[in-house]
Amino acid sequence: MMVLITYDVNTETLEGKRRLRMVAKECENVGQRVQKSVFECLVDPAQFAALKRRLEKIIDKEHDSLRYYRLGSNWHGRVEHIGAGQTYDPEGFLSV
Amino acid sequence: MMVLITYDVNTETLEGKRRLRMVAKECENVGQRVQKSVFECLVDPAQFAALKRRLEKIIDKEHDSLRYYRLGSNWHGRVEHIGAGQTYDPEGFLSV
């Protein structure tokens, strides 16, 4: 199933930047980064449970916000993109 | 139906900050801000079409990325939140 993960973290701090990098790394193992802090992950229920455990160890629950949206398996028709590149390049600008 | 809107914009520039404020204002008319640049909007098809037209006039399509995820009407069970407040307070910290 497709799970959309949105992560809100203050990246004005080095620690926040580091947590975002770590969250991105975990999510990119099972999906793609579509915006700076938005990830589309294709997982089965066991993978999703394992991913959640790993992410919830990384984030600072007092300050960061993490949201999961289960889009199910019939998700292609539910998504629409406008504007710059459909994937996110953390090294530079948004890329196509 | 519930539409999740994620907006990626560089808020290190004044213009980017301004665009995020304008997008937030439009989205908050029909929903709530759940993260800095993530909005959950409850709209019917006509409202959704009108909202899209307004948002797409605000954003800079060369640099910003805007994504719509139609979560449908049976969306409550699809969403899970971890960490700081479930709504976002742009004036300060995340609030409960």
N, CA and C atoms of all chains as a GROMACS GRO file, in nm:
protein
  576
    1MET      N    1   0.085  -0.119   0.000
    1MET     CA    2   0.000   0.000   0.000
    1MET      C    3   0.088   0.124   0.000
    2MET      N    4   0.030   0.233  -0.047
    2MET     CA    5   0.104   0.358  -0.047
    2MET      C    6   0.073   0.435   0.082
    3VAL      N    7   0.179   0.477   0.150
    3VAL     CA    8   0.163   0.561   0.268
    3VAL      C    9   0.236   0.693   0.242
    4LEU      N   10   0.164   0.800   0.261
    4LEU     CA   11   0.224   0.932   0.249
    4LEU      C   12   0.271   0.973   0.388
    5ILE      N   13   0.394   1.018   0.397
    5ILE     CA   14   0.449   1.058   0.527
    5ILE      C   15   0.490   1.204   0.519
    6THR      N   16   0.434   1.285   0.608
    6THR     CA   17   0.473   1.427   0.612
    6THR      C   18   0.540   1.453   0.747
    7TYR      N   19   0.652   1.523   0.740
    7TYR     CA   20   0.734   1.542   0.861
    7TYR      C   21   0.760   1.691   0.878
    8ASP      N   22   0.718   1.745   0.989
    8ASP     CA   23   0.739   1.887   1.016
    8ASP      C   24   0.846   1.902   1.123
    9VAL      N   25   0.956   1.963   1.085
    9VAL     CA   26   1.068   1.979   1.178
    9VAL      C   27   1.132   2.113   1.148
   10ASN      N   28   1.183   2.176   1.253
   10ASN     CA   29   1.251   2.304   1.236
   10ASN      C   30   1.391   2.280   1.180
   11THR      N   31   1.410   2.314   1.052
   11THR     CA   32   1.541   2.288   0.992
   11THR      C   33   1.633   2.409   1.003
   12GLU      N   34   1.596   2.502   1.090
   12GLU     CA   35   1.688   2.613   1.117
   12GLU      C   36   1.794   2.570   1.219
   13THR      N   37   1.774   2.454   1.281
   13THR     CA   38   1.876   2.403   1.374
   13THR      C   39   1.948   2.286   1.308
   14LEU      N   40   2.074   2.268   1.348
   14LEU     CA   41   2.152   2.156   1.293
   14LEU      C   42   2.088   2.023   1.330
   15GLU      N   43   2.037   2.014   1.453
   15GLU     CA   44   1.974   1.891   1.499
   15GLU      C   45   1.849   1.859   1.415
   16GLY      N   46   1.772   1.963   1.384
   16GLY     CA   47   1.654   1.945   1.300
   16GLY      C   48   1.691   1.898   1.161
   17LYS      N   49   1.793   1.961   1.105
   17LYS     CA   50   1.843   1.920   0.972
   17LYS      C   51   1.886   1.774   0.975
   18ARG      N   52   1.954   1.735   1.082
   18ARG     CA   53   2.004   1.598   1.094
   18ARG      C   54   1.887   1.500   1.102
   19ARG      N   55   1.784   1.534   1.181
   19ARG     CA   56   1.669   1.444   1.192
   19ARG      C   57   1.597   1.430   1.057
   20LEU      N   58   1.585   1.542   0.985
   20LEU     CA   59   1.520   1.535   0.853
   20LEU      C   60   1.600   1.443   0.759
   21ARG      N   61   1.732   1.455   0.764
   21ARG     CA   62   1.815   1.367   0.679
   21ARG      C   63   1.793   1.220   0.714
   22MET      N   64   1.784   1.193   0.845
   22MET     CA   65   1.766   1.053   0.888
   22MET      C   66   1.627   1.001   0.851
   23VAL      N   67   1.525   1.084   0.868
   23VAL     CA   68   1.389   1.044   0.829
   23VAL      C   69   1.384   1.020   0.678
   24ALA      N   70   1.448   1.111   0.602
   24ALA     CA   71   1.448   1.097   0.456
   24ALA      C   72   1.514   0.966   0.415
   25LYS      N   73   1.624   0.935   0.480
   25LYS     CA   74   1.698   0.812   0.446
   25LYS      C   75   1.609   0.689   0.468
   26GLU      N   76   1.542   0.684   0.582
   26GLU     CA   77   1.453   0.570   0.610
   26GLU      C   78   1.340   0.562   0.506
   27CYS      N   79   1.280   0.676   0.478
   27CYS     CA   80   1.166   0.674   0.385
   27CYS      C   81   1.211   0.639   0.243
   28GLU      N   82   1.327   0.688   0.205
   28GLU     CA   83   1.374   0.662   0.069
   28GLU      C   84   1.412   0.515   0.048
   29ASN      N   85   1.432   0.442   0.156
   29ASN     CA   86   1.455   0.298   0.141
   29ASN      C   87   1.332   0.225   0.087
   30VAL      N   88   1.215   0.284   0.110
   30VAL     CA   89   1.091   0.217   0.068
   30VAL      C   90   1.004   0.310  -0.016
   31GLY      N   91   1.063   0.418  -0.068
   31GLY     CA   92   0.979   0.508  -0.146
   31GLY      C   93   1.058   0.624  -0.200
   32GLN      N   94   0.988   0.732  -0.226
   32GLN     CA   95   1.055   0.848  -0.284
   32GLN      C   96   1.018   0.976  -0.209
   33ARG      N   97   1.112   1.069  -0.215
   33ARG     CA   98   1.093   1.200  -0.156
   33ARG      C   99   1.030   1.287  -0.262
   34VAL      N  100   0.910   1.338  -0.236
   34VAL     CA  101   0.844   1.418  -0.338
   34VAL      C  102   0.850   1.567  -0.307
   35GLN      N  103   0.872   1.599  -0.179
   35GLN     CA  104   0.896   1.739  -0.140
   35GLN      C  105   1.000   1.734  -0.028
   36LYS      N  106   1.040   1.850   0.020
   36LYS     CA  107   1.146   1.855   0.121
   36LYS      C  108   1.115   1.764   0.240
   37SER      N  109   0.991   1.760   0.284
   37SER     CA  110   0.958   1.678   0.401
   37SER      C  111   0.830   1.597   0.377
   38VAL      N  112   0.814   1.553   0.253
   38VAL     CA  113   0.699   1.469   0.216
   38VAL      C  114   0.752   1.348   0.139
   39PHE      N  115   0.708   1.231   0.180
   39PHE     CA  116   0.760   1.106   0.126
   39PHE      C  117   0.644   1.014   0.090
   40GLU      N  118   0.656   0.949  -0.025
   40GLU     CA  119   0.558   0.849  -0.065
   40GLU      C  120   0.624   0.713  -0.053
   41CYS      N  121   0.573   0.630   0.035
   41CYS     CA  122   0.638   0.503   0.065
   41CYS      C  123   0.545   0.387   0.029
   42LEU      N  124   0.601   0.290  -0.043
   42LEU     CA  125   0.525   0.172  -0.084
   42LEU      C  126   0.564   0.059   0.009
   43VAL      N  127   0.473   0.021   0.096
   43VAL     CA  128   0.507  -0.076   0.201
   43VAL      C  129   0.394  -0.175   0.222
   44ASP      N  130   0.430  -0.292   0.269
   44ASP     CA  131   0.326  -0.384   0.316
   44ASP      C  132   0.308  -0.358   0.466
   45PRO      N  133   0.208  -0.418   0.528
   45PRO     CA  134   0.182  -0.384   0.668
   45PRO      C  135   0.303  -0.407   0.761
   46ALA      N  136   0.378  -0.514   0.737
   46ALA     CA  137   0.494  -0.541   0.824
   46ALA      C  138   0.603  -0.435   0.803
   47GLN      N  139   0.626  -0.398   0.677
   47GLN     CA  140   0.726  -0.294   0.649
   47GLN      C  141   0.683  -0.160   0.707
   48PHE      N  142   0.553  -0.133   0.700
   48PHE     CA  143   0.502  -0.006   0.754
   48PHE      C  144   0.524  -0.001   0.906
   49ALA      N  145   0.493  -0.110   0.973
   49ALA     CA  146   0.513  -0.114   1.118
   49ALA      C  147   0.660  -0.094   1.154
   50ALA      N  148   0.748  -0.157   1.077
   50ALA     CA  149   0.892  -0.146   1.104
   50ALA      C  150   0.940  -0.003   1.076
   51LEU      N  151   0.891   0.056   0.966
   51LEU     CA  152   0.929   0.194   0.931
   51LEU      C  153   0.885   0.290   1.042
   52LYS      N  154   0.762   0.272   1.090
   52LYS     CA  155   0.713   0.360   1.196
   52LYS      C  156   0.800   0.350   1.321
   53ARG      N  157   0.837   0.229   1.356
   53ARG     CA  158   0.923   0.214   1.475
   53ARG      C  159   1.054   0.290   1.456
   54ARG      N  160   1.113   0.279   1.336
   54ARG     CA  161   1.241   0.347   1.313
   54ARG      C  162   1.224   0.499   1.313
   55LEU      N  163   1.120   0.547   1.247
   55LEU     CA  164   1.099   0.693   1.239
   55LEU      C  165   1.073   0.751   1.378
   56GLU      N  166   0.995   0.678   1.455
   56GLU     CA  167   0.958   0.732   1.587
   56GLU      C  168   1.073   0.729   1.686
   57LYS      N  169   1.179   0.658   1.652
   57LYS     CA  170   1.302   0.668   1.732
   57LYS      C  171   1.385   0.790   1.692
   58ILE      N  172   1.369   0.832   1.567
   58ILE     CA  173   1.450   0.944   1.516
   58ILE      C  174   1.394   1.079   1.558
   59ILE      N  175   1.263   1.094   1.550
   59ILE     CA  176   1.206   1.229   1.566
   59ILE      C  177   1.207   1.274   1.713
   60ASP      N  178   1.197   1.404   1.731
   60ASP     CA  179   1.183   1.464   1.864
   60ASP      C  180   1.033   1.488   1.884
   61LYS      N  181   0.970   1.400   1.960
   61LYS     CA  182   0.823   1.405   1.969
   61LYS      C  183   0.770   1.531   2.037
   62GLU      N  184   0.858   1.599   2.110
   62GLU     CA  185   0.811   1.723   2.174
   62GLU      C  186   0.802   1.838   2.076
   63HIS      N  187   0.883   1.833   1.972
   63HIS     CA  188   0.888   1.948   1.880
   63HIS      C  189   0.849   1.916   1.736
   64ASP      N  190   0.869   1.794   1.694
   64ASP     CA  191   0.843   1.759   1.554
   64ASP      C  192   0.704   1.698   1.540
   65SER      N  193   0.652   1.706   1.420
   65SER     CA  194   0.522   1.647   1.390
   65SER      C  195   0.539   1.551   1.272
   66LEU      N  196   0.484   1.432   1.288
   66LEU     CA  197   0.495   1.329   1.184
   66LEU      C  198   0.354   1.279   1.157
   67ARG      N  199   0.317   1.277   1.030
   67ARG     CA  200   0.182   1.229   0.997
   67ARG      C  201   0.189   1.122   0.888
   68TYR      N  202   0.108   1.020   0.906
   68TYR     CA  203   0.098   0.911   0.809
   68TYR      C  204  -0.041   0.917   0.747
   69TYR      N  205  -0.047   0.906   0.615
   69TYR     CA  206  -0.175   0.899   0.544
   69TYR      C  207  -0.173   0.773   0.459
   70ARG      N  208  -0.256   0.679   0.494
   70ARG     CA  209  -0.261   0.556   0.416
   70ARG      C  210  -0.346   0.578   0.291
   71LEU      N  211  -0.281   0.578   0.176
   71LEU     CA  212  -0.353   0.606   0.051
   71LEU      C  213  -0.405   0.478  -0.013
   72GLY      N  214  -0.374   0.363   0.046
   72GLY     CA  215  -0.422   0.236  -0.008
   72GLY      C  216  -0.344   0.193  -0.131
   73SER      N  217  -0.402   0.102  -0.206
   73SER     CA  218  -0.327   0.050  -0.321
   73SER      C  219  -0.373   0.119  -0.450
   74ASN      N  220  -0.492   0.173  -0.451
   74ASN     CA  221  -0.544   0.240  -0.571
   74ASN      C  222  -0.519   0.390  -0.561
   75TRP      N  223  -0.392   0.428  -0.548
   75TRP     CA  224  -0.358   0.565  -0.510
   75TRP      C  225  -0.321   0.654  -0.628
   76HIS      N  226  -0.288   0.592  -0.744
   76HIS     CA  227  -0.236   0.675  -0.853
   76HIS      C  228  -0.331   0.788  -0.892
   77GLY      N  229  -0.459   0.754  -0.901
   77GLY     CA  230  -0.556   0.853  -0.943
   77GLY      C  231  -0.585   0.958  -0.838
   78ARG      N  232  -0.531   0.940  -0.718
   78ARG     CA  233  -0.561   1.033  -0.608
   78ARG      C  234  -0.461   1.147  -0.598
   79VAL      N  235  -0.353   1.140  -0.676
   79VAL     CA  236  -0.243   1.235  -0.658
   79VAL      C  237  -0.231   1.327  -0.778
   80GLU      N  238  -0.208   1.453  -0.752
   80GLU     CA  239  -0.190   1.549  -0.861
   80GLU      C  240  -0.077   1.644  -0.823
   81HIS      N  241   0.006   1.673  -0.920
   81HIS     CA  242   0.123   1.757  -0.894
   81HIS      C  243   0.118   1.883  -0.980
   82ILE      N  244   0.153   1.995  -0.918
   82ILE     CA  245   0.160   2.123  -0.990
   82ILE      C  246   0.295   2.187  -0.960
   83GLY      N  247   0.356   2.244  -1.060
   83GLY     CA  248   0.477   2.323  -1.035
   83GLY      C  249   0.605   2.246  -1.055
   84ALA      N  250   0.707   2.286  -0.979
   84ALA     CA  251   0.842   2.234  -0.997
   84ALA      C  252   0.846   2.083  -0.973
   85GLY      N  253   0.958   2.024  -1.019
   85GLY     CA  254   0.984   1.880  -1.024
   85GLY      C  255   0.904   1.789  -0.930
   86GLN      N  256   0.876   1.672  -0.980
   86GLN     CA  257   0.795   1.577  -0.903
   86GLN      C  258   0.876   1.500  -0.801
   87THR      N  259   1.009   1.511  -0.807
   87THR     CA  260   1.088   1.453  -0.698
   87THR      C  261   1.177   1.564  -0.645
   88TYR      N  262   1.226   1.541  -0.524
   88TYR     CA  263   1.299   1.645  -0.455
   88TYR      C  264   1.447   1.608  -0.450
   89ASP      N  265   1.531   1.704  -0.486
   89ASP     CA  266   1.675   1.683  -0.478
   89ASP      C  267   1.728   1.763  -0.359
   90PRO      N  268   1.765   1.694  -0.250
   90PRO     CA  269   1.807   1.768  -0.130
   90PRO      C  270   1.938   1.842  -0.149
   91GLU      N  271   2.011   1.807  -0.256
   91GLU     CA  272   2.140   1.874  -0.279
   91GLU      C  273   2.122   2.006  -0.352
   92GLY      N  274   2.003   2.029  -0.407
   92GLY     CA  275   1.991   2.150  -0.488
   92GLY      C  276   1.848   2.191  -0.504
   93PHE      N  277   1.816   2.228  -0.622
   93PHE     CA  278   1.680   2.270  -0.649
   93PHE      C  279   1.592   2.150  -0.673
   94LEU      N  280   1.465   2.173  -0.684
   94LEU     CA  281   1.374   2.066  -0.721
   94LEU      C  282   1.409   2.020  -0.861
   95SER      N  283   1.408   1.891  -0.883
   95SER     CA  284   1.444   1.837  -1.013
   95SER      C  285   1.325   1.766  -1.075
   96VAL      N  286   1.330   1.751  -1.208
   96VAL     CA  287   1.219   1.682  -1.275
   96VAL      C  288   1.239   1.531  -1.266
   97MET      N  289  -1.530   1.586   0.019
   97MET     CA  290  -1.417   1.494   0.028
   97MET      C  291  -1.298   1.565   0.093
   98MET      N  292  -1.211   1.483   0.150
   98MET     CA  293  -1.091   1.540   0.210
   98MET      C  294  -0.978   1.542   0.108
   99VAL      N  295  -0.917   1.658   0.094
   99VAL     CA  296  -0.800   1.670   0.007
   99VAL      C  297  -0.682   1.717   0.091
  100LEU      N  298  -0.576   1.644   0.084
  100LEU     CA  299  -0.454   1.684   0.153
  100LEU      C  300  -0.371   1.765   0.054
  101ILE      N  301  -0.324   1.880   0.099
  101ILE     CA  302  -0.245   1.966   0.011
  101ILE      C  303  -0.108   1.988   0.074
  102THR      N  304  -0.004   1.953   0.001
  102THR     CA  305   0.131   1.976   0.052
  102THR      C  306   0.199   2.077  -0.041
  103TYR      N  307   0.264   2.173   0.021
  103TYR     CA  308   0.321   2.284  -0.057
  103TYR      C  309   0.468   2.300  -0.020
  104ASP      N  310   0.554   2.287  -0.117
  104ASP     CA  311   0.697   2.300  -0.092
  104ASP      C  312   0.743   2.432  -0.151
  105VAL      N  313   0.793   2.517  -0.063
  105VAL     CA  314   0.836   2.650  -0.107
  105VAL      C  315   0.956   2.690  -0.020
  106ASN      N  316   1.048   2.760  -0.079
  106ASN     CA  317   1.165   2.806  -0.004
  106ASN      C  318   1.126   2.926   0.082
  107THR      N  319   1.118   2.902   0.213
  107THR     CA  320   1.075   3.012   0.302
  107THR      C  321   1.194   3.091   0.356
  108GLU      N  322   1.310   3.070   0.292
  108GLU     CA  323   1.423   3.155   0.331
  108GLU      C  324   1.415   3.290   0.260
  109THR      N  325   1.326   3.302   0.164
  109THR     CA  326   1.308   3.431   0.097
  109THR      C  327   1.176   3.494   0.145
  110LEU      N  328   1.173   3.626   0.142
  110LEU     CA  329   1.050   3.697   0.183
  110LEU      C  330   0.935   3.661   0.091
  111GLU      N  331   0.965   3.650  -0.040
  111GLU     CA  332   0.860   3.616  -0.137
  111GLU      C  333   0.804   3.476  -0.111
  112GLY      N  334   0.892   3.383  -0.075
  112GLY     CA  335   0.848   3.247  -0.044
  112GLY      C  336   0.759   3.246   0.081
  113LYS      N  337   0.802   3.320   0.181
  113LYS     CA  338   0.722   3.332   0.304
  113LYS      C  339   0.584   3.388   0.272
  114ARG      N  340   0.582   3.489   0.186
  114ARG     CA  341   0.456   3.553   0.151
  114ARG      C  342   0.364   3.454   0.078
  115ARG      N  343   0.422   3.380  -0.016
  115ARG     CA  344   0.340   3.282  -0.090
  115ARG      C  345   0.284   3.175   0.005
  116LEU      N  346   0.366   3.129   0.100
  116LEU     CA  347   0.317   3.029   0.196
  116LEU      C  348   0.202   3.087   0.279
  117ARG      N  349   0.215   3.213   0.319
  117ARG     CA  350   0.106   3.275   0.396
  117ARG      C  351  -0.023   3.279   0.313
  118MET      N  352  -0.009   3.313   0.184
  118MET     CA  353  -0.128   3.324   0.098
  118MET      C  354  -0.191   3.186   0.074
  119VAL      N  355  -0.108   3.087   0.050
  119VAL     CA  356  -0.158   2.950   0.030
  119VAL      C  357  -0.229   2.904   0.159
  120ALA      N  358  -0.165   2.932   0.273
  120ALA     CA  359  -0.224   2.889   0.402
  120ALA      C  360  -0.361   2.954   0.420
  121LYS      N  361  -0.370   3.081   0.386
  121LYS     CA  362  -0.496   3.153   0.404
  121LYS      C  363  -0.607   3.089   0.320
  122GLU      N  364  -0.576   3.059   0.195
  122GLU     CA  365  -0.676   2.995   0.108
  122GLU      C  366  -0.718   2.858   0.163
  123CYS      N  367  -0.619   2.780   0.204
  123CYS     CA  368  -0.650   2.644   0.251
  123CYS      C  369  -0.728   2.648   0.382
  124GLU      N  370  -0.692   2.743   0.468
  124GLU     CA  371  -0.760   2.750   0.598
  124GLU      C  372  -0.905   2.795   0.585
  125ASN      N  373  -0.939   2.853   0.473
  125ASN     CA  374  -1.081   2.886   0.450
  125ASN      C  375  -1.168   2.761   0.439
  126VAL      N  376  -1.107   2.651   0.398
  126VAL     CA  377  -1.183   2.527   0.377
  126VAL      C  378  -1.121   2.410   0.452
  127GLY      N  379  -1.034   2.439   0.549
  127GLY     CA  380  -0.974   2.327   0.619
  127GLY      C  381  -0.881   2.372   0.729
  128GLN      N  382  -0.788   2.286   0.762
  128GLN     CA  383  -0.695   2.321   0.869
  128GLN      C  384  -0.551   2.295   0.829
  129ARG      N  385  -0.465   2.374   0.894
  129ARG     CA  386  -0.321   2.359   0.872
  129ARG      C  387  -0.272   2.258   0.974
  130VAL      N  388  -0.217   2.148   0.928
  130VAL     CA  389  -0.173   2.045   1.022
  130VAL      C  390  -0.023   2.044   1.040
  131GLN      N  391   0.049   2.099   0.942
  131GLN     CA  392   0.193   2.121   0.955
  131GLN      C  393   0.224   2.252   0.885
  132LYS      N  394   0.352   2.292   0.889
  132LYS     CA  395   0.388   2.423   0.834
  132LYS      C  396   0.338   2.439   0.690
  133SER      N  397   0.348   2.334   0.611
  133SER     CA  398   0.306   2.346   0.471
  133SER      C  399   0.221   2.226   0.427
  134VAL      N  400   0.141   2.178   0.521
  134VAL     CA  401   0.048   2.067   0.493
  134VAL      C  402  -0.091   2.107   0.542
  135PHE      N  403  -0.189   2.091   0.456
  135PHE     CA  404  -0.325   2.137   0.484
  135PHE      C  405  -0.424   2.026   0.453
  136GLU      N  406  -0.522   2.010   0.540
  136GLU     CA  407  -0.630   1.914   0.516
  136GLU      C  408  -0.755   1.995   0.486
  137CYS      N  409  -0.806   1.980   0.366
  137CYS     CA  410  -0.918   2.065   0.322
  137CYS      C  411  -1.040   1.979   0.290
  138LEU      N  412  -1.153   2.020   0.344
  138LEU     CA  413  -1.278   1.948   0.322
  138LEU      C  414  -1.357   2.025   0.217
  139VAL      N  415  -1.364   1.969   0.098
  139VAL     CA  416  -1.423   2.042  -0.015
  139VAL      C  417  -1.511   1.951  -0.099
  140ASP      N  418  -1.607   2.014  -0.165
  140ASP     CA  419  -1.680   1.938  -0.267
  140ASP      C  420  -1.608   1.963  -0.401
  141PRO      N  421  -1.645   1.891  -0.506
  141PRO     CA  422  -1.570   1.906  -0.631
  141PRO      C  423  -1.562   2.050  -0.683
  142ALA      N  424  -1.669   2.127  -0.670
  142ALA     CA  425  -1.666   2.265  -0.719
  142ALA      C  426  -1.572   2.351  -0.634
  143GLN      N  427  -1.579   2.332  -0.503
  143GLN     CA  428  -1.488   2.407  -0.414
  143GLN      C  429  -1.342   2.369  -0.442
  144PHE      N  430  -1.320   2.242  -0.467
  144PHE     CA  431  -1.183   2.195  -0.494
  144PHE      C  432  -1.130   2.261  -0.622
  145ALA      N  433  -1.213   2.263  -0.724
  145ALA     CA  434  -1.170   2.325  -0.851
  145ALA      C  435  -1.139   2.473  -0.831
  146ALA      N  436  -1.222   2.541  -0.752
  146ALA     CA  437  -1.201   2.685  -0.728
  146ALA      C  438  -1.074   2.707  -0.645
  147LEU      N  439  -1.055   2.622  -0.544
  147LEU     CA  440  -0.935   2.633  -0.460
  147LEU      C  441  -0.809   2.614  -0.544
  148LYS      N  442  -0.810   2.513  -0.631
  148LYS     CA  443  -0.694   2.488  -0.717
  148LYS      C  444  -0.664   2.609  -0.804
  149ARG      N  445  -0.767   2.668  -0.860
  149ARG     CA  446  -0.744   2.786  -0.945
  149ARG      C  447  -0.676   2.897  -0.865
  150ARG      N  448  -0.725   2.919  -0.742
  150ARG     CA  449  -0.666   3.027  -0.660
  150ARG      C  450  -0.522   2.995  -0.621
  151LEU      N  451  -0.499   2.871  -0.578
  151LEU     CA  452  -0.363   2.834  -0.535
  151LEU      C  453  -0.264   2.844  -0.651
  152GLU      N  454  -0.309   2.802  -0.767
  152GLU     CA  455  -0.217   2.799  -0.881
  152GLU      C  456  -0.187   2.939  -0.935
  153LYS      N  457  -0.265   3.035  -0.891
  153LYS     CA  458  -0.231   3.175  -0.923
  153LYS      C  459  -0.126   3.228  -0.824
  154ILE      N  460  -0.125   3.173  -0.704
  154ILE     CA  461  -0.034   3.223  -0.599
  154ILE      C  462   0.108   3.168  -0.615
  155ILE      N  463   0.117   3.039  -0.643
  155ILE     CA  464   0.249   2.976  -0.636
  155ILE      C  465   0.338   3.015  -0.755
  156ASP      N  466   0.468   2.999  -0.735
  156ASP     CA  467   0.566   3.018  -0.842
  156ASP      C  468   0.594   2.879  -0.900
  157LYS      N  469   0.534   2.851  -1.015
  157LYS     CA  470   0.540   2.713  -1.067
  157LYS      C  471   0.680   2.670  -1.108
  158GLU      N  472   0.769   2.767  -1.126
  158GLU     CA  473   0.907   2.728  -1.161
  158GLU      C  474   0.984   2.679  -1.041
  159HIS      N  475   0.948   2.726  -0.923
  159HIS     CA  476   1.028   2.693  -0.805
  159HIS      C  477   0.953   2.617  -0.697
  160ASP      N  478   0.823   2.634  -0.689
  160ASP     CA  479   0.745   2.572  -0.581
  160ASP      C  480   0.682   2.442  -0.631
  161SER      N  481   0.652   2.357  -0.537
  161SER     CA  482   0.585   2.231  -0.570
  161SER      C  483   0.458   2.221  -0.486
  162LEU      N  484   0.350   2.186  -0.553
  162LEU     CA  485   0.220   2.177  -0.486
  162LEU      C  486   0.163   2.041  -0.522
  163ARG      N  487   0.121   1.966  -0.420
  163ARG     CA  488   0.064   1.834  -0.447
  163ARG      C  489  -0.072   1.820  -0.378
  164TYR      N  490  -0.164   1.760  -0.451
  164TYR     CA  491  -0.297   1.732  -0.398
  164TYR      C  492  -0.312   1.581  -0.384
  165TYR      N  493  -0.364   1.538  -0.270
  165TYR     CA  494  -0.393   1.396  -0.248
  165TYR      C  495  -0.540   1.386  -0.209
  166ARG      N  496  -0.620   1.327  -0.295
  166ARG     CA  497  -0.761   1.312  -0.263
  166ARG      C  498  -0.779   1.192  -0.171
  167LEU      N  499  -0.815   1.218  -0.046
  167LEU     CA  500  -0.829   1.109   0.051
  167LEU      C  501  -0.970   1.054   0.054
  168GLY      N  502  -1.061   1.115  -0.023
  168GLY     CA  503  -1.198   1.065  -0.028
  168GLY      C  504  -1.278   1.108   0.094
  169SER      N  505  -1.388   1.040   0.117
  169SER     CA  506  -1.473   1.080   0.229
  169SER      C  507  -1.449   0.991   0.352
  170ASN      N  508  -1.399   0.872   0.330
  170ASN     CA  509  -1.373   0.780   0.441
  170ASN      C  510  -1.227   0.791   0.483
  171TRP      N  511  -1.189   0.913   0.524
  171TRP     CA  512  -1.046   0.941   0.541
  171TRP      C  513  -0.998   0.933   0.686
  172HIS      N  514  -1.092   0.938   0.782
  172HIS     CA  515  -1.049   0.945   0.922
  172HIS      C  516  -0.955   0.831   0.961
  173GLY      N  517  -0.990   0.712   0.917
  173GLY     CA  518  -0.910   0.596   0.954
  173GLY      C  519  -0.777   0.588   0.882
  174ARG      N  520  -0.756   0.678   0.786
  174ARG     CA  521  -0.634   0.672   0.706
  174ARG      C  522  -0.521   0.758   0.762
  175VAL      N  523  -0.551   0.838   0.865
  175VAL     CA  524  -0.456   0.937   0.911
  175VAL      C  525  -0.407   0.903   1.052
  176GLU      N  526  -0.279   0.920   1.072
  176GLU     CA  527  -0.222   0.894   1.205
  176GLU      C  528  -0.120   1.004   1.234
  177HIS      N  529  -0.122   1.049   1.357
  177HIS     CA  530  -0.033   1.160   1.395
  177HIS      C  531   0.060   1.118   1.509
  178ILE      N  532   0.186   1.156   1.498
  178ILE     CA  533   0.284   1.128   1.604
  178ILE      C  534   0.355   1.259   1.636
  179GLY      N  535   0.378   1.281   1.765
  179GLY     CA  536   0.462   1.395   1.803
  179GLY      C  537   0.383   1.518   1.839
  180ALA      N  538   0.445   1.633   1.815
  180ALA     CA  539   0.391   1.761   1.859
  180ALA      C  540   0.256   1.789   1.793
  181GLY      N  541   0.185   1.888   1.851
  181GLY     CA  542   0.048   1.927   1.820
  181GLY      C  543  -0.009   1.889   1.684
  182GLN      N  544  -0.136   1.859   1.684
  182GLN     CA  545  -0.202   1.814   1.562
  182GLN      C  546  -0.241   1.930   1.471
  183THR      N  547  -0.233   2.051   1.522
  183THR     CA  548  -0.253   2.165   1.433
  183THR      C  549  -0.131   2.256   1.445
  184TYR      N  550  -0.113   2.338   1.346
  184TYR     CA  551   0.007   2.419   1.337
  184TYR      C  552  -0.025   2.565   1.368
  185ASP      N  553   0.055   2.624   1.454
  185ASP     CA  554   0.037   2.765   1.486
  185ASP      C  555   0.151   2.843   1.420
  186PRO      N  556   0.120   2.916   1.312
  186PRO     CA  557   0.228   2.984   1.240
  186PRO      C  558   0.294   3.095   1.322
  187GLU      N  559   0.227   3.137   1.429
  187GLU     CA  560   0.283   3.245   1.511
  187GLU      C  561   0.383   3.193   1.612
  188GLY      N  562   0.386   3.063   1.632
  188GLY     CA  563   0.476   3.017   1.738
  188GLY      C  564   0.508   2.871   1.721
  189PHE      N  565   0.503   2.801   1.830
  189PHE     CA  566   0.535   2.660   1.826
  189PHE      C  567   0.412   2.583   1.782
  190LEU      N  568   0.432   2.454   1.760
  190LEU     CA  569   0.319   2.368   1.732
  190LEU      C  570   0.229   2.365   1.855
  191SER      N  571   0.101   2.368   1.833
  191SER     CA  572   0.009   2.370   1.946
  191SER      C  573  -0.080   2.247   1.941
  192VAL      N  574  -0.136   2.213   2.057
  192VAL     CA  575  -0.222   2.094   2.062
  192VAL      C  576  -0.362   2.132   2.015
   0.00000   0.00000   0.00000
